[in-house]
Amino acid sequence: MGGWCHESLRAISHTWIVRPEASSCFLSAPREFTEEKFGQAEKTELDAHFENLLARADSTKNWTEKILRQTEVLLQPNPSARVEEFLYEKLDRKVPSRVTNGELLAQYMAEAAGELGPTTPYGKTLLKVAEAEKQLGAAERDFIHTASISFLTPLRNFLEGDWKTISKERRLLQNRRLDLDACKARLKKAKAAEAKATCEGDTVPDFQETRPRNYILSASASALWNDEVDKAEQELRVAQTEFDRQAEVTRLLLEGISSTHVNHLRCLHEFVKSQTTYYAQCYRHMLDLQKQLGSSQGAIFPGTFVGTTEPASPPLSSTSPTTAAATMPVVPSVASLAPPGEASLCLEEVAPPASGTRKARVLYDYEAADSSELALLADELITVYSLPGMDPDWLIGERGNKKGKVPVTYLELLS
């Protein structure tokens, strides 16, 4: 794209150098611009397709700037850190490695555990959480690095490279248009003066002594204006050629915005992929942490990662769960069907309670951990019910002749 611009600049520069006689016309461009602003001069209009290309390019530039700035805020919420990274980038120096908030929290937790007692229940838990936060911080660092390379860098390259070239060529086109309009105005004035001189030469002469001299002056003025018209027409042809050439260069650059959109679309897919990987890693790390905490205490804290809960319909029993759906799946504690101290129930002997059953839609795939659980597939419908004494984070699910425990957070209970 940049090659077109440089070739156009060289061609135009050569034209200006070999045509010094046209400088008087082109120096009137500022005056032409002022007269246009005040409505005192005609303006050469661009065609509708060209105007649409200009509007599309401006819109692309404006939205690219907004998306770039907000993505930078997403990746680095600290404005001081963003300013520091900007300065390092402008100085072409490597940005120093910065500890993420998760890694800093992990460091504080580990130090607290060491001082409060790493063998105490609180100290052990602090160490486990610190390790998880450290993993989260590392995942965040990888996400920021990947997103910066695959998404932010192409957007910056467009704004600092292609867009600057487009803007430069648009300014040149504006100057060529002003030159063209100035030549048109000069030709129009020259033709008007020529016509006036011709009319004065055609008037009936008087019989005074100065009659021959009047004829000579009129003929001389008419010839001068005729030469001026010829020069103005020549300069207009040259200005029109320069304008058409620059318009073609600018048009090709503006049509290249379509390729920019394709490139940004590919980068957007890469950004979504990296963000998905990041959140999947976070979920996996916290799920492992939740299992560790649950195994050490005999139960996992219910609903820790439930993002959006809705009140469920009337409970199936006095101990049925109170949430019908969740935005993120959480594996609750793997507790037995029977209360502590009692033998676990045999699934083959379990029967639906007299209070009835309900239908539920599966939100996420779930892989059964053992034979007492029922594997689930997203979007399938199953029958669920609760039994007295069950962990409130679990239900009994039935699909055909199969049954087993299913986690509530993977289900959307239907009315």
C-alpha positions, -999 to +999 in steps of 0.1 A: +000+000+000+028+024+008+045+018-026+016+035-043+021+066-021+058+069-028+055+065-065+027+091-066+048+115-046+078+112-069+056+116-100+039+147-086+071+162-074+087+159-108+057+176-124+060+205-101+097+210-107+094+211-145+064+235-144+075+267-126+052+288-149+022+274-132+032+285-097+010+316-097-021+295-101-011+270-073-001+297-049-037+309-049-049+276-033-051+291+002-072+320-012-094+295-029-099+275+003-109+307+021-133+317-006-149+282-005-154+285+032-173+318+027-192+304-002-176+328-027-160+301-049-171+269-066-158+236-052-150+204-072-171+176-056-159+140-053-182+112-066-205+094-041-184+062-041-153+082-032-172+100-004-184+066+010-148+053+010-137+084+029-165+080+055-157+043+059-120+050+064-128+077+090-151+053+109-126+025+108-099+048+123-122+062+150-134+028+162-100+012+160-087+039+183-115+033+208-111-005+207-074-001+212-076+022+241-103+001+259-084-031+253-053-015+269-074-006+299-087-042+301-052-057+300-037-030+322-062-012+345-034+009+361-031+041+341+004+048+355+016+015+343+001+021+309+019+055+306+051+038+316+047+011+290+039+037+264+071+056+272+092+025+270+077+017+236+083+052+222+119+050+234+122+016+218+132+000+250+121-033+265+093-030+291+105-043+325+087-074+338+059-064+362+044-086+390+007-092+384-018-086+412-024-123+416+013-131+420+016-102+445-013-116+465+003-151+464+035-136+478+017-120+507-002-151+515+029-173+515+047-148+538+017-147+561+016-185+563+053-186+571+048-161+599+015-174+613+025-211+611+025-232+579+014-263+599-017-247+613-050-252+594-051-215+585-014-215+574-019-246+552-049-231+536-030-199+529-003-218+512-028-237+490-046-204+480-012-187+474-002-214+450-035-211+431-031-173+430+004-177+417-009-199+389-036-173+381-011-146+379+011-166+355-020-173+334-028-136+334+007-127+323+005-151+294-029-137+284-016-101+284+014-111+264-005-130+238-033-104+235-007-076+230+011-094+202-019-109+184-044-080+188-030-047+201+001-047+179-019-050+146-042-022+156-013+001+165+004-008+132-027+003+113-030+036+131+007+045+130+014+031+095-014+027+070-036+054+084-008+080+084-002+072+048-039+075+039-041+109+058-010+122+039-025+113+006-058+128+015-041+161+023-023+160-010-057+154-027-072+183-009-043+205-022-048+192-058-085+200-056-078+235-044-053+240-072-078+227-097-105+250-084-081+280-085-073+272-121-110+270-130-116+304-113-087+320-132-099+306-165-134+319-158-121+354-151-098+354-181-126+345-204-148+371-189-121+398-194-115+386-230-152+389-238-153+424-223-123+435-243-138+421-275-171+439-269-152+472-263-133+466-296-166+461-315-181+495-304-188+521-331-157+544-332-160+582-330-143+606-354-118+621-330-081+620-335-076+593-310-096+568-330-067+548-345-050+546-311-083+533-294-084+506-320-048+496-314-053+495-276-085+475-279-069+450-303-038+448-280-060+441-249-080+415-267-048+397-278-034+399-243-065+383-228-066+357-255-031+347-245-041+347-208-070+324-216-047+300-235-023+299-205-052+294-180-066+265-201-031+249-202-028+252-164-063+238-159-054+207-180-023+201-160-041+207-127-069+183-138-043+156-146-026+160-112-060+159-094-071+127-112-038+111-105-039+119-068-076+109-066-067+074-080-038+070-055-061+080-026-089+058-039-066+027-040-055+033-004-091+038+008-102+006-009-074-012+010-095-006+042-113-038+033-081-057+037-076-040+070-109-053+082-100-088+072-067-086+091-085-071+121-111-099+120-084-125+121-067-107+150-100-105+168-104-143+166-069-147+181-079-123+209-110-143+217-090-176+216-064-162+240-091-149+263-109-182+263-077-200+271-071-176+300-105-180+316-103-218+311-070-219+330-084-197+357-114-220+361-093-251+362-069-237+388-097-226+411-116-258+406-085-277+417-081-253+447-118-259+456-113-296+456-082-293+478-100-272+503-130-295+502-109-326+507-092-310+537-124-300+554-148-328+542-168-304+521-164-277+495-178-243+500-211-243+481-217-218+453-183-203+454-181-196+417-218-192+408-219-160+388-256-155+383-282-173+403-319-173+399-345-183+425-356-218+418-392-230+417-407-245+449-381-268+464-384-305+459-379-311+495-368-293+526-332-297+517-334-291+479-311-266+463-321-230+460-305-222+427-318-232+393-290-222+370-254-210+371-232-192+346-202-213+355-201-249+364-189-258+399-184-293+410-197-295+446-185-317+473-184-354+466-205-364+496-224-396+500-261-398+496-267-406+532-259-384+561-225-388+578-223-419+598-248-439+577-242-463+550-244-450+514-276-458+495-276-482+466-286-463+435-305-493+421-328-492+452-333-454+450-369-445+439-383-411+431-399-394+462-436-391+465-433-353+460-425-360+424-397-352+399-387-323+377-371-318+343-338-301+340-317-289+311-279-296+312-259-264+309-224-280+305-208-313+298-199-332+329-177-363+332-187-387+360-160-391+387-172-426+397-200-451+392-223-432+416-224-402+393-242-397+360-223-382+330-240-353+314-240-337+279-248-300+273-284-292+263-298-326+271-330-330+292-329-353+323-352-360+352-340-350+386-352-352+422-337-349+457-337-373+486-338-364+523-304-360+537-287-354+504-260-328+500-279-297+487-254-293+458-263-326+443-295-342+429-304-376+416-305-376+378-322-401+355-318-406+318-335-436+304-325-466+326-294-448+339-293-428+371-267-412+393-257-381+412-255-348+392-242-314+404-269-287+406-247-260+391-246-279+358-284-278+355-312-254+347-343-266+365-374-263+344-409-254+356 
